[in-house]
Amino acid sequence: MAKIVLMELCKFFGDVHAVDHLDLEIKEGEFVTLLGPSGCGKSTTLNCIAGLERPTSGEILFDDRVVNRLSPKDRDVAMVFQDYALYPHMSVYDNMAFSLQLKRMPKAEIDRRVHEAAKKLSIESMLGRKPMQLSGGQRQRVALGRALVRQPVVFLFDEPLSNLDAALRVQTRTEIKALQQELGITTIYVTHDQEEAMVLSDRIAVMKDGTLQQYDAPEETYSRPASSYVAGFIGMPRMNFLTGRVSSQDSGVIFEGESVLVSWPVLVMNDEQLRLIGAGRDVLLGIRPEDISVSRDAENADMLADVFIVEPVGATTYLELRAANTSLKVSSDPKLRFRSGERIGLRFSPEKLHWFDRATGVRI
Protein backbone atom coordinates (compact mmCIF):
# COMPACT_ATOMS: atom_id res chain seq x y z
CA MET A 1 0.00 0.00 0.00
CA ALA A 2 1.14 3.53 -0.70
CA LYS A 3 0.06 7.11 -0.12
CA ILE A 4 -0.21 9.00 -3.42
CA VAL A 5 0.38 12.75 -3.60
CA LEU A 6 -0.01 14.91 -6.69
CA MET A 7 1.62 18.32 -6.39
CA GLU A 8 0.80 21.02 -8.96
CA LEU A 9 0.40 18.30 -11.58
CA CYS A 10 0.06 19.61 -15.15
CA LYS A 11 -0.25 17.78 -18.43
CA PHE A 12 -0.55 19.87 -21.57
CA PHE A 13 -1.06 18.65 -25.13
CA GLY A 14 -0.10 21.73 -27.09
CA ASP A 15 -2.60 24.41 -26.12
CA VAL A 16 -4.91 21.89 -24.42
CA HIS A 17 -4.54 21.85 -20.62
CA ALA A 18 -5.70 18.29 -19.93
CA VAL A 19 -4.63 18.51 -16.28
CA ASP A 20 -4.07 21.96 -14.82
CA HIS A 21 -2.22 22.39 -11.49
CA LEU A 22 -3.87 19.46 -9.75
CA ASP A 23 -3.18 18.95 -6.04
CA LEU A 24 -4.45 15.70 -4.57
CA GLU A 25 -3.55 13.47 -1.63
CA ILE A 26 -4.76 9.87 -1.52
CA LYS A 27 -4.25 8.16 1.82
CA GLU A 28 -2.77 4.71 2.21
CA GLY A 29 -5.49 2.09 1.64
CA GLU A 30 -8.04 4.65 0.48
CA PHE A 31 -10.48 4.17 -2.41
CA VAL A 32 -10.62 7.44 -4.39
CA THR A 33 -12.61 8.05 -7.56
CA LEU A 34 -11.77 10.64 -10.21
CA LEU A 35 -15.18 11.69 -11.48
CA GLY A 36 -16.21 13.89 -14.35
CA PRO A 37 -17.42 14.03 -17.95
CA SER A 38 -15.34 13.09 -20.99
CA GLY A 39 -12.45 15.51 -21.45
CA CYS A 40 -12.23 16.57 -17.80
CA GLY A 41 -8.70 15.12 -17.36
CA LYS A 42 -9.47 12.13 -15.16
CA SER A 43 -7.96 9.43 -17.42
CA THR A 44 -4.94 11.62 -18.20
CA THR A 45 -4.36 11.99 -14.46
CA LEU A 46 -4.56 8.22 -14.04
CA ASN A 47 -2.12 7.67 -16.91
CA CYS A 48 0.35 10.06 -15.32
CA ILE A 49 0.13 8.14 -12.03
CA ALA A 50 0.62 4.86 -13.91
CA GLY A 51 3.61 6.20 -15.84
CA LEU A 52 1.89 5.92 -19.23
CA GLU A 53 2.08 9.71 -19.61
CA ARG A 54 4.87 11.99 -18.41
CA PRO A 55 3.63 15.17 -16.68
CA THR A 56 4.43 18.52 -18.23
CA SER A 57 5.22 19.81 -14.74
CA GLY A 58 4.53 19.03 -11.10
CA GLU A 59 5.36 15.95 -9.04
CA ILE A 60 3.85 12.55 -8.32
CA LEU A 61 4.87 10.96 -5.02
CA PHE A 62 4.39 7.38 -3.86
CA ASP A 63 4.81 7.77 -0.13
CA ASP A 64 7.79 10.17 -0.05
CA ARG A 65 9.38 9.05 -3.34
CA VAL A 66 9.02 11.12 -6.52
CA VAL A 67 8.16 8.70 -9.34
CA ASN A 68 7.86 11.08 -12.30
CA ARG A 69 10.73 9.47 -14.19
CA LEU A 70 10.10 5.87 -13.20
CA SER A 71 8.77 3.51 -15.89
CA PRO A 72 5.37 1.88 -15.31
CA LYS A 73 6.96 -1.46 -14.39
CA ASP A 74 9.03 0.20 -11.66
CA ARG A 75 6.08 1.91 -9.96
CA ASP A 76 4.53 -1.31 -8.61
CA VAL A 77 1.02 -0.45 -9.83
CA ALA A 78 -1.59 -2.67 -11.47
CA MET A 79 -4.04 -1.21 -13.97
CA VAL A 80 -7.42 -2.55 -15.09
CA PHE A 81 -8.62 -1.14 -18.40
CA GLN A 82 -12.05 -0.60 -19.94
CA ASP A 83 -11.43 -3.14 -22.74
CA TYR A 84 -9.97 -5.90 -20.48
CA ALA A 85 -6.78 -6.14 -22.67
CA LEU A 86 -6.58 -9.95 -22.41
CA TYR A 87 -4.43 -12.05 -24.76
CA PRO A 88 -6.98 -13.99 -26.85
CA HIS A 89 -4.62 -16.91 -27.63
CA MET A 90 -3.78 -17.52 -23.96
CA SER A 91 -5.81 -19.35 -21.34
CA VAL A 92 -7.20 -17.54 -18.34
CA TYR A 93 -4.41 -19.05 -16.24
CA ASP A 94 -1.70 -17.82 -18.61
CA ASN A 95 -3.25 -14.35 -18.87
CA MET A 96 -3.17 -14.05 -15.09
CA ALA A 97 0.32 -15.53 -14.79
CA PHE A 98 1.97 -13.64 -17.65
CA SER A 99 3.32 -10.63 -15.73
CA LEU A 100 4.75 -12.92 -13.04
CA GLN A 101 6.41 -15.10 -15.66
CA LEU A 102 8.09 -12.02 -17.12
CA LYS A 103 9.59 -11.39 -13.68
CA ARG A 104 10.92 -14.99 -13.69
CA MET A 105 9.07 -15.76 -10.49
CA PRO A 106 9.22 -19.42 -9.34
CA LYS A 107 6.47 -21.56 -10.89
CA ALA A 108 5.19 -22.67 -7.50
CA GLU A 109 4.72 -19.05 -6.38
CA ILE A 110 3.00 -18.15 -9.67
CA ASP A 111 0.65 -21.10 -9.31
CA ARG A 112 -0.17 -20.17 -5.72
CA ARG A 113 -0.94 -16.57 -6.58
CA VAL A 114 -3.05 -17.40 -9.63
CA HIS A 115 -5.18 -19.95 -7.79
CA GLU A 116 -5.52 -17.69 -4.77
CA ALA A 117 -6.74 -14.79 -6.94
CA ALA A 118 -9.01 -17.07 -8.96
CA LYS A 119 -10.63 -18.32 -5.78
CA LYS A 120 -11.29 -14.79 -4.54
CA LEU A 121 -12.94 -13.94 -7.88
CA SER A 122 -14.82 -17.26 -8.30
CA ILE A 123 -13.13 -18.08 -11.62
CA GLU A 124 -11.19 -21.22 -10.59
CA SER A 125 -13.26 -23.38 -12.94
CA MET A 126 -12.38 -21.11 -15.88
CA LEU A 127 -8.58 -21.18 -15.68
CA GLY A 128 -8.30 -23.47 -18.69
CA ARG A 129 -10.61 -21.45 -20.95
CA LYS A 130 -9.72 -18.80 -23.55
CA PRO A 131 -11.14 -15.26 -23.22
CA MET A 132 -13.51 -15.81 -26.16
CA GLN A 133 -15.22 -18.55 -24.15
CA LEU A 134 -16.09 -16.11 -21.36
CA SER A 135 -18.85 -13.57 -20.84
CA GLY A 136 -18.06 -9.88 -20.39
CA GLY A 137 -18.35 -10.11 -16.61
CA GLN A 138 -16.06 -13.15 -16.51
CA ARG A 139 -13.45 -11.39 -18.67
CA GLN A 140 -13.54 -8.44 -16.31
CA ARG A 141 -12.90 -10.79 -13.39
CA VAL A 142 -9.88 -12.21 -15.26
CA ALA A 143 -8.58 -8.67 -15.77
CA LEU A 144 -9.03 -8.06 -12.03
CA GLY A 145 -7.24 -11.32 -11.27
CA ARG A 146 -4.32 -10.41 -13.52
CA ALA A 147 -3.93 -7.17 -11.54
CA LEU A 148 -4.43 -8.92 -8.21
CA VAL A 149 -1.69 -11.55 -8.65
CA ARG A 150 0.91 -8.80 -8.93
CA GLN A 151 0.18 -7.74 -5.33
CA PRO A 152 0.72 -4.07 -6.21
CA VAL A 153 0.91 -1.09 -3.89
CA VAL A 154 -1.71 0.74 -5.99
CA PHE A 155 -4.73 -0.42 -8.03
CA LEU A 156 -5.68 1.80 -10.98
CA PHE A 157 -9.06 1.36 -12.68
CA ASP A 158 -9.91 3.18 -15.92
CA GLU A 159 -13.70 2.93 -16.50
CA PRO A 160 -13.57 -0.86 -15.98
CA LEU A 161 -17.34 -1.42 -16.05
CA SER A 162 -18.31 0.62 -19.12
CA ASN A 163 -18.67 -2.42 -21.39
CA LEU A 164 -20.95 -4.35 -19.04
CA ASP A 165 -24.74 -4.30 -18.97
CA ALA A 166 -26.53 -2.53 -16.12
CA ALA A 167 -27.13 -5.59 -13.90
CA LEU A 168 -23.57 -6.84 -14.33
CA ARG A 169 -22.14 -3.40 -13.56
CA VAL A 170 -23.93 -3.40 -10.20
CA GLN A 171 -22.69 -6.92 -9.40
CA THR A 172 -19.10 -6.26 -10.47
CA ARG A 173 -18.77 -2.96 -8.64
CA THR A 174 -19.86 -4.75 -5.45
CA GLU A 175 -17.13 -7.33 -6.04
CA ILE A 176 -14.52 -4.61 -6.62
CA LYS A 177 -15.50 -2.82 -3.41
CA ALA A 178 -15.44 -6.03 -1.36
CA LEU A 179 -12.06 -6.99 -2.81
CA GLN A 180 -10.54 -3.59 -2.07
CA GLN A 181 -11.85 -3.61 1.49
CA GLU A 182 -10.44 -7.09 2.07
CA LEU A 183 -6.99 -6.30 0.63
CA GLY A 184 -6.70 -2.68 1.76
CA ILE A 185 -4.81 -1.68 -1.39
CA THR A 186 -4.75 2.02 -2.29
CA THR A 187 -7.15 2.34 -5.22
CA ILE A 188 -7.76 5.07 -7.79
CA TYR A 189 -10.84 4.61 -9.94
CA VAL A 190 -11.86 6.65 -12.99
CA THR A 191 -15.49 6.93 -14.07
CA HIS A 192 -18.07 9.33 -15.49
CA ASP A 193 -20.82 7.46 -13.62
CA GLN A 194 -21.66 9.38 -10.43
CA GLU A 195 -23.60 6.43 -8.99
CA GLU A 196 -20.50 4.22 -9.25
CA ALA A 197 -18.45 6.93 -7.57
CA MET A 198 -20.94 7.34 -4.71
CA VAL A 199 -21.14 3.60 -4.03
CA LEU A 200 -17.45 2.73 -4.27
CA SER A 201 -15.49 5.66 -2.91
CA ASP A 202 -14.05 6.78 0.37
CA ARG A 203 -13.57 10.15 -1.32
CA ILE A 204 -14.53 11.59 -4.70
CA ALA A 205 -12.44 14.06 -6.72
CA VAL A 206 -14.85 15.87 -9.06
CA MET A 207 -13.00 17.30 -12.08
CA LYS A 208 -13.84 19.78 -14.81
CA ASP A 209 -11.58 20.99 -17.64
CA GLY A 210 -8.50 19.54 -15.95
CA THR A 211 -9.13 21.22 -12.60
CA LEU A 212 -10.34 19.89 -9.26
CA GLN A 213 -13.80 21.16 -8.30
CA GLN A 214 -14.32 19.31 -5.01
CA TYR A 215 -12.55 16.54 -3.09
CA ASP A 216 -14.68 15.08 -0.35
CA ALA A 217 -16.53 12.07 1.04
CA PRO A 218 -19.51 10.99 -1.11
CA GLU A 219 -22.13 12.07 1.43
CA GLU A 220 -20.51 15.50 1.82
CA THR A 221 -20.22 15.96 -1.95
CA TYR A 222 -23.92 15.19 -2.25
CA SER A 223 -25.22 17.19 0.71
CA ARG A 224 -22.85 20.21 0.48
CA PRO A 225 -21.67 20.58 -3.14
CA ALA A 226 -18.97 23.21 -3.50
CA SER A 227 -20.44 24.66 -6.69
CA SER A 228 -23.43 24.49 -8.98
CA TYR A 229 -21.31 22.34 -11.33
CA VAL A 230 -20.75 19.70 -8.65
CA ALA A 231 -24.37 19.96 -7.52
CA GLY A 232 -25.61 19.32 -11.04
CA PHE A 233 -23.20 16.44 -11.67
CA ILE A 234 -23.78 14.53 -8.42
CA GLY A 235 -27.24 13.08 -7.91
CA MET A 236 -29.73 11.29 -10.14
CA PRO A 237 -32.01 12.85 -11.19
CA ARG A 238 -29.89 15.99 -11.18
CA MET A 239 -30.52 18.96 -8.90
CA ASN A 240 -33.09 21.56 -9.99
CA PHE A 241 -31.81 25.13 -10.41
CA LEU A 242 -33.86 28.32 -10.30
CA THR A 243 -32.35 31.65 -11.31
CA GLY A 244 -33.41 34.68 -9.33
CA ARG A 245 -32.68 37.22 -6.65
CA VAL A 246 -32.92 37.23 -2.86
CA SER A 247 -34.78 40.20 -1.39
CA SER A 248 -35.88 41.17 2.09
CA GLN A 249 -39.40 42.21 3.04
CA ASP A 250 -41.27 42.79 6.27
CA SER A 251 -42.73 39.29 6.04
CA GLY A 252 -39.28 37.71 5.78
CA VAL A 253 -37.07 36.83 2.87
CA ILE A 254 -38.33 35.91 -0.57
CA PHE A 255 -36.75 34.52 -3.68
CA GLU A 256 -37.91 36.15 -6.89
CA GLY A 257 -37.40 33.79 -9.80
CA GLU A 258 -36.59 35.59 -13.03
CA SER A 259 -38.04 32.83 -15.23
CA VAL A 260 -41.03 32.16 -12.97
CA LEU A 261 -44.14 34.33 -13.02
CA VAL A 262 -44.55 34.32 -9.24
CA SER A 263 -42.50 35.07 -6.17
CA TRP A 264 -42.77 32.89 -3.14
CA PRO A 265 -41.37 32.87 0.40
CA VAL A 266 -39.00 29.94 0.73
CA LEU A 267 -37.14 30.67 3.91
CA VAL A 268 -37.37 33.03 6.84
CA MET A 269 -33.74 33.74 7.68
CA ASN A 270 -32.06 35.24 10.67
CA ASP A 271 -29.73 38.22 10.20
CA GLU A 272 -26.61 36.03 9.89
CA GLN A 273 -28.12 33.83 7.18
CA LEU A 274 -29.32 36.84 5.25
CA ARG A 275 -25.85 38.43 5.53
CA LEU A 276 -24.19 35.31 4.12
CA ILE A 277 -26.51 35.06 1.13
CA GLY A 278 -26.92 38.80 0.71
CA ALA A 279 -30.19 40.60 0.00
CA GLY A 280 -30.38 41.81 -3.58
CA ARG A 281 -27.88 39.21 -4.78
CA ASP A 282 -28.35 37.31 -8.04
CA VAL A 283 -28.31 33.64 -7.14
CA LEU A 284 -28.95 30.12 -8.30
CA LEU A 285 -31.30 28.30 -5.94
CA GLY A 286 -30.70 24.55 -6.00
CA ILE A 287 -33.14 21.93 -4.73
CA ARG A 288 -32.98 18.18 -5.23
CA PRO A 289 -36.06 16.33 -6.58
CA GLU A 290 -36.54 14.40 -3.34
CA ASP A 291 -36.58 17.63 -1.28
CA ILE A 292 -39.68 19.04 -2.97
CA SER A 293 -43.08 17.98 -1.62
CA VAL A 294 -45.92 17.73 -4.13
CA SER A 295 -49.67 17.76 -3.51
CA ARG A 296 -52.99 18.89 -4.94
CA ASP A 297 -53.14 21.61 -2.26
CA ALA A 298 -52.53 24.79 -4.26
CA GLU A 299 -53.47 27.22 -1.48
CA ASN A 300 -50.53 26.43 0.81
CA ALA A 301 -47.97 25.85 -1.93
CA ASP A 302 -44.70 27.73 -2.35
CA MET A 303 -45.13 27.39 -6.10
CA LEU A 304 -47.58 26.02 -8.67
CA ALA A 305 -46.50 23.89 -11.63
CA ASP A 306 -48.04 21.80 -14.38
CA VAL A 307 -47.27 18.10 -14.75
CA PHE A 308 -45.60 17.54 -18.12
CA ILE A 309 -44.37 13.93 -17.99
CA VAL A 310 -45.01 11.15 -15.45
CA GLU A 311 -42.17 8.61 -15.06
CA PRO A 312 -43.07 5.66 -12.79
CA VAL A 313 -39.97 3.69 -11.72
CA GLY A 314 -41.39 1.40 -9.04
CA ALA A 315 -41.11 2.68 -5.48
CA THR A 316 -40.89 6.28 -6.74
CA THR A 317 -42.57 8.24 -9.50
CA TYR A 318 -40.66 11.12 -11.08
CA LEU A 319 -42.60 14.09 -12.39
CA GLU A 320 -41.29 16.46 -15.05
CA LEU A 321 -42.95 19.82 -14.30
CA ARG A 322 -43.31 23.15 -16.07
CA ALA A 323 -43.71 26.53 -14.38
CA ALA A 324 -43.60 29.36 -16.91
CA ASN A 325 -40.23 28.87 -18.65
CA THR A 326 -38.78 26.74 -15.86
CA SER A 327 -38.50 22.93 -15.83
CA LEU A 328 -38.38 20.99 -12.57
CA LYS A 329 -38.09 17.33 -11.74
CA VAL A 330 -39.53 16.02 -8.47
CA SER A 331 -40.08 12.62 -6.89
CA SER A 332 -43.52 11.67 -5.61
CA ASP A 333 -45.42 8.83 -4.03
CA PRO A 334 -46.77 6.50 -6.78
CA LYS A 335 -50.08 6.28 -4.87
CA LEU A 336 -50.85 9.94 -5.68
CA ARG A 337 -51.23 9.11 -9.40
CA PHE A 338 -50.73 12.54 -10.94
CA ARG A 339 -51.67 12.98 -14.59
CA SER A 340 -50.00 14.87 -17.42
CA GLY A 341 -51.48 18.38 -17.66
CA GLU A 342 -52.56 18.51 -14.00
CA ARG A 343 -51.64 21.61 -11.96
CA ILE A 344 -50.11 20.78 -8.58
CA GLY A 345 -48.61 22.59 -5.61
CA LEU A 346 -44.97 22.42 -4.56
CA ARG A 347 -43.43 23.01 -1.16
CA PHE A 348 -39.70 23.30 -0.56
CA SER A 349 -37.75 21.94 2.42
CA PRO A 350 -35.99 25.12 3.66
CA GLU A 351 -33.11 23.26 5.30
CA LYS A 352 -32.40 21.42 2.03
CA LEU A 353 -32.00 24.51 -0.18
CA HIS A 354 -28.62 25.15 -1.81
CA TRP A 355 -27.54 28.69 -2.66
CA PHE A 356 -24.94 29.48 -5.32
CA ASP A 357 -23.57 32.73 -6.64
CA ARG A 358 -25.05 33.20 -10.08
CA ALA A 359 -21.89 34.65 -11.67
CA THR A 360 -19.31 32.19 -10.30
CA GLY A 361 -21.40 29.14 -9.44
CA VAL A 362 -19.62 28.92 -6.07
CA ARG A 363 -21.62 27.80 -3.04
CA ILE A 364 -22.72 30.65 -0.80
Buried (B, 14 or more C-beta within 10 A) or exposed (E): BBBBBBBEBBBBEEEEBBBBBBEBBBBBBBBBBBBBEEBBBBBBBBBBBBBBBEBBEBEBBBEEEEBBEBEBEEBBBBBBBBEBEBEEEBBBBBBBBBBBEEEEBEEEEBEEBBBBBBEBBEBBEBBEBBBEEBEBBBBBBBBBBBBBBBBBBBBBBBBBBEBBEEEBBBEBBEBBBEBBEEBEBBBBBBBBBBBBBBBBBBBBBBBBBBBBBBBBEBEBBBEEBBBBBBBBBBBEBBBBBBBBBBEEEEEEBBBEBEEBEEBBBBBEBEEEEBEEBBEEBEBBBBBBBBBBBBBEEEEEBBBBBBBBEBEEEEEEBBBBBEBEEBEBBBBBEBEEEBEEEEBBBBBBBEEEBBBBBBEEBEBB
